[in-house]
């Protein structure tokens, strides 16, 4: 009886302590349920454990490393391509393994190319000039900008500096009000020779401002905010494409393989 109590306590501590007077038939029923769930074959349990650990590792990791390889965009870009991105915890690929980092801290040094950097992945409020009251709003606007102009940045149909000025405007000058968005006032102002599209891009954002919800996030790109472990270097906004969702057939093949493994294991045991 003591052993059964200990088993249930490990599995469901809150449930057990709330029912110290649990009757023997209930204990037996819950114990048998646990025993039934453990009757998977060893390969199946190992496969399920691997899948669980893979998901948990990528969710919990908050530090990544990657190699700054080259300037992204045109010659006046304040952004760089980053490759070989891995989570520092476990070493698994991070956010698809590659992307583009954009400067959001002009006062610090830009990384050399090539060079390897390690970053903490942080919330937007940690790296932008925003209080908690409008940090989500700022992040939503950054995602809107990425959705509408990142592809043009990659194709160089807008200057890289124009794109970066949009990020600087949002992470530096924006104070939670529409009035603070200006291409002719504040720290970030139009530099016609470098960022000629910036005023038009900002006007587009201001026109859509009221329709952008604070919870808006891109479904095509992921935006992460990074703090360099070396404080001499800039905080960055990392943009990566959202990986394609696997086709249903992919899941069918995976689970079919696990099922076949279970059948093979059972037949082997029966022999």
Secondary structure, 3 states (H helix, E strand, C coil): CHHHHHHHHHHCHHHHHCCCCCCHHHHHHHHHHHHHHCCCCHHHHHHHHHHHHHHHHHHHCCEEEEEEEEECCCCCCCEEEEEEEEECCCCCECCCCCEEEEECCCCCECCCCCEEEEEEEECHHHHCCCCCCCHHHHHHHHHHHHHHHHHHHHHCCCCHHHHHHHHHHHHHHCCCCHHHCCCCCCCCCCCCCCCCCHHHHHHHHHHHHHHCCCCCCCCCEEEEEEEECCCCECCEEEEEECCCCCCHHHHHHHHHHHHHHHHHHHHHHHC
